[in-house]
Amino acid sequence: MTLPPGLRPLAAVLEAEQESGGGSDGESENAASGGGSLADLVVCIAHASTALAREISRAALSGRLGLEESMTPDGSPGPGPGDAAPPPRINATGDLQKKLDVFANDLLVGALVESGLVAGLVSEELDELKPVSCEREARFVLCIDPLDGSSNTDVNGAVGTIFGIYRRDLDGPCDPAREVLRAGAAQLAAGYVMYGASTLLVCTVGERVHGFTLEPERGEFLLSHPDLRCPERGTTLSANLGRYGQWSPAVRGFVDRLAGIEGVGRVKQPAYSLRYSGTLVGDMHRTLIEGGIYFYPGDEQHAQGKLRLLYECAPLALIMERAGGAATSGREPILAVRAETLHQRTPFAIGSREEIALYESFVGGGR
């Protein structure tokens, strides 16, 4: 396959950003002094994601669709003769684990541990933070959702990986949990991989956001979407409207405004189109490219919503803000929300600045 000239590989783009001062303070010096750089860590995630993309594409053939079963008392994954089938496994936040959830977690965590670049890992699929290394080369702490949208795997829908990267304090005690239990603004970098019609990595290691498409024959991510910017305003909303009746009057009022069904006497705006895939990464990517808003608020059953701060909301918020958009809990920017626990949830809205400002005017008490 002949590719257009000038397509730059992921590593070269990220290294150039750091060398030009676009990366986070001190990262170029870290690499020069013998430690792994931020670019090295993102490239490690990209390599693991390449392997994961291959496995997702053939999951129906390899027996990796469906729910992961709990272990039997003897440690085997299946029932013995005459035994009832074991129940499905549930992760730390109460979600049913799919087989691909477990595979993705094992693959990504294994690659990150082997890299020697991380002091610790927080994963949606692990109950506790995983300590990795206290060597000085382990300069980062990583928060990751290995397989976002895994409920879509059995119907061949798009899925993704989300990650946020924090710096480890090399001058203090080796305590990875301390590095992530803070506001999301402390992240050095963040990214997501979307496994869909193509495999796309979107990340930020400095002031800009770039998109890289996987060239499958070469097994390499190449720059395809330089300097992504979110439009100031869009025409789509993305939300699970099946929960409309459980939302607060303020959230319902916001939806009614966008849907153009406000009360008599109001000047109706053109209605927004509904786009909702059930995969956070997919809805985030469309919103980043086309503008509009994605939101998952609290409701009667889940006062703090269902999305997790450390490895879903905060990384995506960093990407969106660096691309000119915004993200909010409804009352404060997501990047200002301080994590108190590893699997903390938060109400979440992300998208174009105009829609986020309108959302806050409803949900933040202005309506």
SVG drawing of the C-alpha trace seen along z (x, -y; Angstrom):
<svg xmlns="http://www.w3.org/2000/svg" viewBox="-48 -34 69 68">
<polyline fill="none" stroke="black" stroke-width="0.4" points="0.0,0.0 1.4,-3.4 0.8,-6.2 0.9,-9.9 4.3,-11.4 4.9,-13.3 2.8,-11.1 4.7,-11.3 4.8,-8.5 3.5,-8.9 6.9,-8.8 8.4,-11.5 5.5,-13.9 5.5,-13.5 9.2,-13.8 9.2,-17.0 6.5,-18.5 8.6,-17.9 11.8,-19.2 10.0,-22.4 8.7,-23.0 5.2,-21.8 5.5,-19.0 5.1,-19.3 7.8,-21.0 10.9,-18.9 9.9,-15.9 12.7,-16.6 15.2,-16.8 13.9,-13.6 14.5,-11.8 17.9,-13.3 19.0,-12.2 18.2,-8.6 14.6,-8.2 11.7,-7.4 9.9,-10.3 6.2,-11.0 6.5,-10.2 7.9,-6.8 4.9,-6.0 2.4,-7.1 4.2,-5.0 4.1,-2.0 0.3,-2.4 0.0,-2.7 1.9,0.5 -0.3,2.4 -3.4,0.9 -2.2,2.2 -2.2,5.7 -5.6,5.1 -7.1,3.8 -6.1,7.1 -7.7,9.2 -10.9,7.1 -11.2,7.6 -11.2,11.4 -12.9,11.8 -15.9,13.6 -13.5,16.2 -11.3,16.6 -14.1,17.1 -13.6,13.7 -17.1,12.4 -19.6,12.6 -19.3,12.3 -16.3,13.4 -17.1,16.1 -16.1,16.0 -13.5,18.5 -14.7,21.7 -13.4,22.6 -10.5,24.6 -9.4,21.6 -10.6,22.9 -12.6,20.6 -15.5,23.0 -17.9,25.3 -17.0,28.9 -19.1,31.9 -22.6,31.5 -21.8,27.9 -24.0,24.9 -22.3,22.4 -20.4,19.8 -21.9,16.2 -20.3,13.6 -17.4,11.6 -18.1,8.0 -15.4,5.3 -14.6,2.8 -17.4,0.4 -20.1,3.0 -20.0,3.5 -20.3,7.0 -16.9,7.9 -16.8,9.0 -14.1,11.4 -12.5,8.6 -12.5,6.4 -10.2,8.9 -8.1,9.5 -7.6,5.8 -6.7,5.1 -4.2,8.0 -2.6,6.9 -2.3,3.2 -1.3,3.6 1.3,6.2 2.8,3.9 3.0,1.0 4.5,3.0 7.2,4.3 8.0,0.9 9.5,-0.2 8.0,-3.7 5.2,-3.6 5.3,-3.6 1.7,-2.5 -1.5,-1.9 -5.2,-2.6 -7.5,-0.5 -11.3,-0.2 -10.8,3.6 -8.6,3.6 -10.0,3.1 -6.9,1.3 -4.0,-0.7 -1.4,1.7 2.1,0.7 4.7,1.3 8.1,-0.2 9.9,-2.7 12.9,-3.0 13.7,-6.5 13.1,-5.5 9.4,-4.9 8.5,-8.6 4.7,-8.3 1.5,-7.0 -1.2,-5.9 -5.0,-5.8 -6.7,-3.7 -10.0,-2.3 -8.7,0.6 -11.9,1.2 -14.5,-1.5 -17.9,-0.5 -17.4,3.2 -21.2,3.7 -20.9,3.0 -18.5,5.9 -21.1,8.5 -22.9,6.3 -19.7,5.2 -19.9,1.6 -17.0,-0.8 -15.1,-0.5 -12.1,-2.3 -9.3,-2.8 -8.9,-5.9 -5.8,-7.0 -4.5,-9.8 -0.9,-10.3 0.4,-11.9 4.0,-12.7 5.5,-10.9 7.2,-13.1 10.7,-11.7 11.7,-13.8 9.1,-12.4 8.2,-9.0 7.1,-6.5 3.4,-6.7 1.6,-6.4 -1.9,-6.8 -0.9,-10.3 -0.1,-11.3 -3.6,-10.6 -5.8,-11.6 -5.8,-15.2 -7.5,-17.4 -7.4,-16.3 -5.6,-19.5 -2.5,-17.8 -2.4,-15.4 0.6,-15.6 -1.0,-14.0 -4.1,-12.1 -5.4,-10.1 -7.9,-7.7 -7.9,-5.0 -11.0,-4.3 -11.4,-0.9 -13.9,-1.4 -13.8,-1.6 -10.2,-2.4 -8.1,-2.5 -7.5,-6.0 -5.3,-7.4 -6.0,-10.9 -3.7,-12.4 -2.2,-15.5 1.2,-15.8 1.4,-19.5 -0.8,-22.4 -2.2,-20.7 -4.3,-17.6 -3.3,-15.3 -5.0,-12.3 -3.1,-9.3 -4.5,-6.5 -3.1,-3.0 -1.7,-1.8 -2.4,1.9 0.2,3.3 3.0,1.4 1.5,1.7 2.2,-2.0 0.2,-5.1 0.7,-7.9 -0.4,-11.6 -3.7,-12.0 -5.5,-14.7 -3.0,-17.4 -4.0,-20.1 -7.6,-19.1 -10.0,-21.8 -13.5,-21.5 -16.0,-23.9 -17.4,-26.6 -20.9,-25.3 -22.4,-22.2 -25.8,-20.7 -25.8,-17.3 -26.5,-16.2 -25.4,-12.8 -27.0,-11.3 -29.0,-8.3 -32.4,-9.8 -33.9,-6.5 -33.0,-8.0 -34.8,-11.3 -37.5,-10.6 -34.9,-10.1 -33.1,-13.4 -33.5,-16.6 -35.9,-19.3 -32.8,-21.3 -31.3,-18.6 -34.7,-17.9 -35.1,-21.6 -31.7,-21.7 -32.7,-18.7 -36.0,-20.4 -34.2,-23.5 -31.9,-21.6 -34.8,-19.5 -36.8,-22.7 -39.8,-21.6 -39.9,-24.4 -43.1,-25.8 -45.6,-28.1 -44.3,-31.6 -40.7,-30.7 -38.7,-31.4 -37.7,-27.9 -34.2,-27.3 -33.5,-24.7 -33.6,-21.3 -30.4,-19.4 -29.9,-15.9 -29.5,-13.0 -26.4,-10.9 -25.6,-8.3 -23.6,-5.1 -23.2,-3.7 -19.4,-4.1 -18.0,-7.1 -14.9,-7.2 -17.1,-7.2 -19.4,-9.9 -16.4,-12.0 -14.7,-11.7 -17.7,-12.8 -18.3,-15.7 -14.6,-16.7 -14.7,-16.7 -18.2,-18.1 -19.0,-20.0 -22.2,-19.8 -22.4,-18.1 -22.2,-14.7 -23.5,-14.4 -24.2,-11.8 -25.7,-13.6 -26.6,-12.2 -30.1,-10.7 -32.4,-9.2 -30.4,-5.9 -26.9,-7.4 -26.6,-10.8 -23.1,-11.2 -23.7,-9.7 -22.0,-6.5 -18.8,-7.7 -15.5,-7.5 -13.4,-10.6 -9.8,-9.3 -9.8,-7.1 -12.8,-8.4 -13.8,-12.0 -10.5,-13.7 -8.5,-12.4 -11.2,-13.3 -11.6,-16.7 -7.9,-17.4 -8.1,-16.5 -11.3,-18.6 -10.0,-21.7 -6.7,-21.6 -8.7,-21.4 -10.7,-24.5 -13.8,-22.8 -14.9,-22.4 -16.0,-19.8 -18.0,-20.3 -19.7,-18.5 -22.5,-21.1 -21.1,-23.1 -17.4,-23.2 -14.9,-22.3 -14.1,-18.6 -10.3,-19.4 -11.0,-21.2 -12.7,-18.1 -10.4,-16.5 -10.3,-12.7 -10.9,-11.4 -11.1,-7.7 -9.8,-5.6 -13.1,-4.7 -14.9,-8.0 -17.9,-8.9 -18.9,-12.3 -21.7,-13.9 -20.2,-14.8 -20.8,-17.0 -18.2,-17.6 -18.2,-19.4 -18.3,-22.8 -18.0,-25.9 -21.4,-27.3 -23.3,-24.2 -21.3,-23.6 -22.0,-27.2 -25.7,-26.6 -25.7,-23.3 -24.1,-25.0 -26.7,-27.8 -29.4,-25.1 -27.7,-22.6 -25.6,-25.0 -28.6,-26.7 -29.1,-29.4 -32.5,-28.1"/>
</svg>
